[in-house]
Amino acid sequence: MDNRSADDRIADLHIHSRYSHDSFLSPRAILRRAEAAGLTCIAITDHGTIRGAVEAKRYVTAVSPEIIVGTEIRTDCGDIIGLGLSDEIRSTAWKDVIREIRTNGGTVILPHPCRDHTNIEEIAPQVDYIECWNARSTPAQNEGAAELARRHSRPVVAGSDAHLWSEVGSVRARIGRDSFACRELLAARYATSSEIRRSQVGSCIRQGKWGTLIRGGFSAVARKIRR
């Protein structure tokens, strides 16, 4: 028997637009790509701002996917995502970020916990969801995230962490109408080294880090990927 609900959403819950320093994707392009990829729900989670998701909402049509307003905040212990927000998050200490997201009526997600994070055992029980599949993490990092979620009895989510058009929808998860929890992973393609390198080069360009590109070119940037 197929127990999938007609109200299930097909989601990619971790996407970056041009409002992030390492992406050139326009919110309108994200919508077009998400629709083509068969997504019915996306979360735009730009670094430090909700502006990408807010702009995307202006382009919604009858066939557009649902847009979840989110942001990815760099804290003193690593990134924390807030979904379902209406205001910017101003805090930077992880406990304060979680508190502010909840005050804002949002949902707290710990993304790619085994990549670029510290103190995850203390943070994990304080969040609503843990990202167990991230297309820019390694298999070992994703396995570690899933194990972390099991240890702390946290529901899990999945996202592409897309920074390029080709990545949007590369991870697709079936989620419920009233929950972000992953019921079924429908697609889970890892980002290629080329895709990650391109967005890292874009980040250097956006931030004016010409010295990094001149000194090491693509090879210098490539050393940052899949740490």
C-alpha positions as CSV (number, residue, x, y, z in Angstrom):
1,M,0.0,0.0,0.0
2,D,1.2,3.5,-0.8
3,N,0.9,5.5,2.4
4,R,2.2,8.8,0.9
5,S,-0.2,11.7,1.5
6,A,-1.5,13.8,-1.3
7,D,-0.5,16.7,0.9
8,D,3.2,15.7,0.9
9,R,5.6,18.4,-0.5
10,I,8.7,17.7,-2.6
11,A,11.3,19.9,-1.0
12,D,14.8,21.3,-1.2
13,L,15.3,23.1,2.1
14,H,18.8,24.6,1.6
15,I,19.3,27.0,-1.4
16,H,21.4,30.2,-1.7
17,S,20.7,33.1,-4.0
18,R,22.7,36.2,-5.0
19,Y,22.1,37.6,-1.6
20,S,24.7,35.2,-0.3
21,H,28.4,36.1,-0.9
22,D,29.1,32.8,-2.8
23,S,26.2,32.6,-5.2
24,F,25.1,34.6,-8.3
25,L,21.7,32.9,-8.6
26,S,18.7,35.3,-8.9
27,P,15.6,34.4,-6.8
28,R,13.6,34.3,-10.1
29,A,16.1,31.8,-11.6
30,I,15.8,29.6,-8.5
31,L,12.0,29.5,-8.9
32,R,12.3,28.5,-12.5
33,R,14.8,25.8,-11.8
34,A,12.8,24.5,-8.8
35,E,9.7,24.2,-10.9
36,A,11.5,22.4,-13.7
37,A,13.0,20.0,-11.1
38,G,9.6,19.0,-9.8
39,L,9.9,20.7,-6.5
40,T,6.8,21.9,-4.7
41,C,8.5,23.5,-1.8
42,I,11.9,25.3,-1.4
43,A,13.7,27.2,1.3
44,I,16.0,30.0,0.3
45,T,18.5,30.3,3.1
46,D,21.0,33.0,2.3
47,H,23.9,33.7,4.5
48,G,22.9,36.3,7.1
49,T,19.7,37.5,5.4
50,I,16.2,36.6,4.4
51,R,16.2,39.0,1.4
52,G,16.5,36.3,-1.2
53,A,13.4,34.4,-0.1
54,V,11.5,37.7,0.4
55,E,12.4,38.7,-3.2
56,A,11.4,35.3,-4.6
57,K,7.9,35.6,-3.1
58,R,7.4,38.5,-5.5
59,Y,7.7,36.2,-8.5
60,V,5.4,33.4,-7.3
61,T,2.8,32.2,-9.8
62,A,0.1,29.6,-9.7
63,V,2.6,26.9,-10.6
64,S,5.5,28.1,-8.5
65,P,6.7,26.0,-5.5
66,E,5.9,27.1,-2.0
67,I,8.7,29.4,-0.7
68,I,9.9,29.1,2.9
69,V,11.6,32.2,4.1
70,G,14.9,31.3,5.7
71,T,18.5,32.3,6.5
72,E,21.7,30.6,7.4
73,I,23.5,32.4,10.3
74,R,27.2,32.0,11.0
75,T,27.5,31.6,14.8
76,D,30.4,31.1,17.2
77,C,29.9,27.4,16.8
78,G,29.0,27.1,13.1
79,D,26.0,27.7,10.9
80,I,22.4,27.6,12.1
81,I,19.4,27.8,9.8
82,G,16.1,29.5,10.6
83,L,13.0,28.7,8.5
84,G,9.6,30.4,8.5
85,L,10.9,33.8,9.4
86,S,9.5,37.3,8.9
87,D,12.4,39.3,10.3
88,E,16.2,39.3,10.0
89,I,18.2,37.5,12.7
90,R,20.7,39.8,14.3
91,S,22.4,37.6,16.9
92,T,25.6,35.6,16.3
93,A,26.1,33.6,19.5
94,W,24.5,30.2,18.8
95,K,22.2,30.2,21.9
96,D,21.1,33.7,21.1
97,V,20.5,32.8,17.4
98,I,18.3,29.9,18.4
99,R,16.4,32.0,20.8
100,E,15.9,34.8,18.3
101,I,14.7,32.4,15.6
102,R,12.1,31.0,17.9
103,T,11.0,34.5,19.1
104,N,10.6,35.2,15.3
105,G,8.2,32.2,15.1
106,G,10.8,30.2,13.1
107,T,12.1,26.7,13.1
108,V,15.7,25.9,14.0
109,I,17.8,23.6,11.8
110,L,21.4,22.5,12.4
111,P,22.9,22.2,8.9
112,H,25.9,20.0,7.9
113,P,26.8,19.5,11.6
114,C,29.9,17.4,10.8
115,R,31.4,20.2,8.6
116,D,32.7,23.4,10.0
117,H,31.0,23.1,13.4
118,T,32.1,22.8,17.0
119,N,30.1,21.9,20.1
120,I,27.5,19.9,18.1
121,E,26.6,17.6,21.0
122,E,25.4,20.5,23.0
123,I,23.7,22.2,20.1
124,A,21.9,19.1,18.7
125,P,19.3,18.7,21.4
126,Q,18.4,22.4,21.2
127,V,17.4,22.4,17.6
128,D,14.2,21.3,15.9
129,Y,15.8,19.4,13.0
130,I,19.2,18.2,11.9
131,E,20.3,18.2,8.3
132,C,21.3,14.6,7.6
133,W,21.9,15.0,3.9
134,N,23.7,17.9,2.4
135,A,24.9,17.7,-1.2
136,R,28.1,19.7,-0.4
137,S,29.1,17.4,2.5
138,T,31.0,14.2,2.1
139,P,29.3,10.8,2.6
140,A,31.1,10.4,5.9
141,Q,29.9,13.8,7.1
142,N,26.3,13.0,6.2
143,E,26.6,9.7,7.9
144,G,27.9,11.5,11.0
145,A,25.0,13.9,10.8
146,A,22.4,11.1,10.7
147,E,24.1,9.4,13.6
148,L,24.0,12.7,15.6
149,A,20.2,12.9,14.9
150,R,19.7,9.4,16.1
151,R,21.6,10.0,19.3
152,H,19.6,13.0,20.2
153,S,16.2,11.8,18.8
154,R,16.0,14.7,16.3
155,P,13.9,14.6,13.1
156,V,16.0,15.1,10.0
157,V,15.9,17.3,6.9
158,A,17.7,17.3,3.6
159,G,19.0,20.0,1.2
160,S,21.2,20.6,-1.7
161,D,23.0,23.6,-0.2
162,A,22.7,24.9,-3.8
163,H,24.8,27.9,-4.9
164,L,24.5,27.2,-8.7
165,W,21.5,26.6,-11.0
166,S,22.6,23.0,-11.7
167,E,22.4,22.2,-8.0
168,V,18.8,23.3,-7.2
169,G,16.7,20.3,-6.7
170,S,19.7,17.9,-6.8
171,V,18.4,16.8,-3.4
172,R,14.7,16.3,-3.2
173,A,12.9,15.1,-0.1
174,R,9.3,14.2,0.5
175,I,8.0,16.1,3.6
176,G,4.6,16.5,5.2
177,R,2.3,19.5,4.9
178,D,2.9,20.6,8.4
179,S,6.4,19.4,9.0
180,F,9.9,19.8,7.5
181,A,10.9,16.3,8.5
182,C,12.2,14.1,5.7
183,R,9.8,11.2,5.0
184,E,11.6,9.9,2.0
185,L,14.7,10.9,0.1
186,L,13.7,11.0,-3.6
187,A,17.0,12.3,-5.0
188,A,20.4,12.8,-3.4
189,R,23.1,13.8,-5.9
190,Y,26.4,15.0,-4.4
191,A,27.7,18.3,-5.7
192,T,30.7,17.9,-8.0
193,S,34.1,19.4,-7.2
194,S,33.6,21.6,-10.2
195,E,30.3,23.0,-8.9
196,I,31.8,23.7,-5.5
197,R,34.9,25.3,-6.9
198,R,32.9,27.6,-9.2
199,S,30.9,29.0,-6.3
200,Q,34.1,29.4,-4.2
201,V,35.6,31.4,-7.0
202,G,32.4,33.4,-7.2
203,S,32.7,34.1,-3.5
204,C,36.3,35.4,-4.0
205,I,35.1,37.6,-6.8
206,R,32.1,38.9,-4.9
207,Q,34.3,39.7,-1.8
208,G,37.1,41.2,-3.9
209,K,39.6,38.6,-2.8
210,W,41.6,39.0,-5.9
211,G,44.9,38.0,-4.1
212,T,43.5,34.6,-3.4
213,L,42.7,34.0,-7.0
214,I,45.9,35.5,-8.4
215,R,48.2,33.6,-6.0
216,G,46.6,30.2,-6.3
217,G,43.9,30.4,-9.0
218,F,41.4,27.7,-9.0
219,S,43.7,25.3,-7.2
220,A,43.9,27.5,-4.1
221,V,40.2,27.7,-4.0
222,A,39.8,24.0,-4.6
223,R,41.7,23.2,-1.4
224,K,38.7,24.6,0.5
225,I,36.2,22.1,-0.7
226,R,35.2,18.9,1.0
227,R,37.2,19.6,4.1
